[in-house]
């Protein structure tokens, strides 16, 4: 179900957007720079400070930190689509973050984790290319070469993405309900909630007011 969600979401984004729209995002250097700073620096640093402040088990702390230093998740474009935000910018940012993550994950872990850290950059690159970039590029190519086919395919593929998104959340809650329940009392639920709130606040401060100002202009 995860594979269906990611592949359909990326393919749908490719069908909906154009290369021009994705590339034009790079011209907004101010917003792009802020977004990269939040994702690559601020969020990992917040996660590090949280696990240093709140005592949690080493396994929980490691998983929490790994999530924080791994940017470019395909949920970004889907949330942008749901909230009627700038899908072109979000998709372009996801691609950039995916490419940078091959290097930044290792750098972040070396900077934040004591002891030897081994990161398989090749494996990360292959995964990013296979499940995110290839379907996105395939959608872009199909929409560019066969525009009418791309337009007809977008709606059913987007519907598949929506259905698989909801199904994935339900399945995760059903399959891992025991593991989720076991987190009660470990401090991880509160820690995760705090990280989400701070991340949303950072995103709004760095991007929200700027976007609102740009729309007014």
C-alpha positions as CSV (number, residue, x, y, z in Angstrom):
1,X,0.0,0.0,0.0
2,X,2.9,2.3,0.7
3,X,4.3,1.7,-2.7
4,X,0.9,2.3,-4.4
5,X,0.5,5.6,-2.5
6,X,4.0,6.9,-3.3
7,X,4.0,5.8,-6.9
8,X,0.5,7.1,-7.7
9,X,1.1,10.4,-5.9
10,X,4.4,11.1,-7.7
11,X,2.9,10.0,-11.1
12,X,-0.2,12.2,-10.4
13,X,2.0,15.2,-9.6
14,X,3.9,14.6,-12.9
15,X,0.7,14.5,-14.9
16,X,-0.6,17.7,-13.3
17,X,2.5,19.8,-13.5
18,X,4.8,20.9,-16.2
19,X,8.6,21.1,-16.4
20,X,8.3,24.9,-16.7
21,X,6.3,25.1,-13.4
22,X,8.8,22.9,-11.5
23,X,11.8,24.8,-12.8
24,X,10.2,28.2,-12.2
25,X,10.2,27.5,-8.5
26,X,14.0,27.7,-8.5
27,X,13.8,31.4,-9.3
28,X,12.2,32.2,-5.9
29,X,15.6,31.8,-4.2
30,X,14.4,33.5,-1.0
31,X,11.6,31.0,-0.3
32,X,13.6,28.1,-1.5
33,X,16.5,29.0,0.8
34,X,14.2,29.3,3.8
35,X,12.6,26.0,3.0
36,X,16.0,24.2,2.8
37,X,17.2,25.8,6.0
38,X,14.0,24.6,7.9
39,X,14.1,21.1,6.5
40,X,17.9,20.4,6.6
41,X,19.0,22.4,9.6
42,X,16.1,23.6,11.9
43,X,14.0,20.4,12.1
44,X,17.0,18.1,12.8
45,X,18.3,20.5,15.4
46,X,14.9,20.7,17.1
47,X,14.7,16.9,17.2
48,X,18.2,16.7,18.7
49,X,17.3,19.3,21.4
50,X,14.1,17.4,22.2
51,X,15.7,14.1,22.7
52,X,18.5,15.8,24.8
53,X,15.8,17.4,26.9
54,X,13.3,14.6,27.3
55,X,14.7,11.3,28.6
56,X,13.7,8.5,26.2
57,X,15.2,5.1,25.4
58,X,18.1,5.0,22.9
59,X,16.2,3.0,20.3
60,X,13.3,5.6,20.4
61,X,15.8,8.5,20.2
62,X,17.6,6.9,17.3
63,X,14.4,6.4,15.3
64,X,13.1,9.9,16.1
65,X,16.4,11.4,14.9
66,X,16.5,9.4,11.8
67,X,13.0,10.7,10.8
68,X,14.1,14.2,11.5
69,X,17.2,14.1,9.3
70,X,15.4,12.4,6.4
71,X,13.8,15.1,4.2
72,X,11.8,14.9,1.0
73,X,8.9,12.6,2.0
74,X,6.2,12.2,-0.6
75,X,3.6,13.2,2.0
76,X,4.5,16.8,1.3
77,X,2.9,17.2,-2.1
78,X,-0.1,15.3,-0.9
79,X,-0.6,17.6,2.0
80,X,-0.1,20.6,-0.3
81,X,-2.8,19.2,-2.6
82,X,-5.2,18.7,0.3
83,X,-4.6,22.2,1.7
84,X,-4.9,23.8,-1.8
85,X,-1.3,25.1,-1.5
86,X,1.4,25.6,-4.1
87,X,1.8,22.0,-5.4
88,X,4.5,23.0,-8.0
89,X,6.7,24.5,-5.3
90,X,6.1,21.6,-2.9
91,X,6.9,19.0,-5.6
92,X,10.1,20.9,-6.7
93,X,11.2,21.2,-3.1
94,X,10.6,17.5,-2.5
95,X,12.8,16.6,-5.5
96,X,15.6,18.9,-4.3
97,X,15.4,17.6,-0.8
98,X,15.4,14.0,-2.1
99,X,18.6,14.6,-4.1
100,X,20.3,16.5,-1.2
101,X,19.3,13.8,1.3
102,X,21.8,11.4,-0.2
103,X,24.5,13.7,1.3
104,X,22.7,15.5,4.1
105,X,21.5,12.5,6.0
106,X,25.1,11.4,6.5
107,X,26.3,14.9,7.4
108,X,23.4,15.4,9.9
109,X,24.0,12.1,11.6
110,X,27.7,12.7,11.9
111,X,27.0,16.2,13.4
112,X,24.3,15.0,15.9
113,X,25.2,11.5,16.8
114,X,28.2,10.5,18.8
115,X,30.3,7.5,17.7
116,X,30.8,6.0,14.2
117,X,28.0,6.5,11.8
118,X,27.6,4.5,8.6
119,X,25.2,5.6,5.9
120,X,24.7,3.8,2.6
121,X,24.3,6.8,0.3
122,X,24.0,4.6,-2.8
123,X,21.0,2.7,-1.3
124,X,19.3,6.0,-0.4
125,X,19.9,7.3,-3.9
126,X,18.5,4.2,-5.5
127,X,15.4,4.3,-3.3
128,X,14.7,8.0,-4.0
129,X,15.2,7.5,-7.7
130,X,13.1,4.4,-8.0
131,X,10.0,5.3,-6.0
132,X,9.9,9.1,-6.2
133,X,11.8,10.6,-9.1
134,X,11.1,8.0,-11.8
135,X,7.3,8.1,-11.5
136,X,7.4,11.9,-11.3
137,X,9.5,12.1,-14.4
138,X,7.3,9.5,-16.1
139,X,4.2,11.6,-15.4
140,X,5.9,14.8,-16.7
141,X,7.1,13.0,-19.9
142,X,3.7,11.5,-20.6
143,X,1.9,14.8,-20.0
144,X,4.3,16.6,-22.3
145,X,4.3,14.1,-25.2
146,X,0.7,13.0,-25.0
147,X,-1.1,15.8,-23.3
148,X,-4.6,14.5,-23.9
149,X,-3.8,11.1,-22.4
150,X,-2.1,12.7,-19.5
151,X,-5.2,14.9,-18.8
152,X,-7.5,11.8,-18.9
153,X,-5.2,9.8,-16.6
154,X,-4.7,12.5,-14.0
155,X,-8.1,12.2,-12.4
156,X,-8.2,8.4,-11.9
157,X,-4.5,8.4,-10.8
158,X,-5.2,11.2,-8.3
159,X,-8.2,9.3,-7.0
160,X,-6.0,6.2,-6.5
161,X,-3.5,8.4,-4.6
162,X,-6.3,9.7,-2.3
163,X,-7.7,6.2,-1.7
164,X,-4.3,4.7,-1.0
165,X,-3.4,7.6,1.3
166,X,-6.4,7.0,3.5
167,X,-6.0,3.2,3.3
168,X,-2.4,3.5,4.3
169,X,-3.2,5.5,7.4
170,X,-5.9,3.0,8.4
171,X,-3.7,0.0,7.8
172,X,-0.8,1.5,9.8
173,X,-3.2,2.1,12.7
174,X,-4.6,-1.4,12.5
175,X,-1.4,-3.3,11.9
176,X,0.8,-1.4,14.4
177,X,-1.8,-0.6,17.0
178,X,0.1,-2.7,19.5
179,X,3.4,-0.9,18.9
180,X,1.6,2.5,19.0
181,X,0.0,1.6,22.3
182,X,3.3,0.5,23.7
183,X,4.6,4.1,23.2
184,X,2.3,5.3,26.0
185,X,4.4,6.2,28.9
186,X,7.7,6.3,27.0
187,X,7.5,10.0,26.3
188,X,7.6,9.5,22.5
189,X,4.0,10.5,21.8
190,X,4.5,13.9,23.5
191,X,7.9,14.3,21.9
192,X,6.5,13.5,18.4
193,X,3.6,16.0,19.0
194,X,6.0,18.7,20.0
195,X,8.2,18.1,17.0
196,X,5.2,18.3,14.6
197,X,4.0,21.5,16.2
198,X,7.4,23.2,16.1
199,X,7.9,22.1,12.5
200,X,4.6,23.5,11.4
201,X,5.4,26.7,13.2
202,X,8.8,27.0,11.5
203,X,7.2,26.3,8.2
204,X,4.6,29.0,8.7
205,X,7.1,31.6,10.0
206,X,9.5,31.0,7.1
207,X,7.0,30.5,4.3
208,X,3.4,31.3,5.4
209,X,3.7,35.1,5.8
210,X,5.9,35.4,2.7
211,X,3.4,33.5,0.6
212,X,0.5,35.6,1.9
213,X,2.4,38.8,1.1
214,X,3.2,37.5,-2.4
215,X,-0.5,36.7,-3.1
216,X,-1.6,40.1,-2.0
217,X,0.9,41.7,-4.4
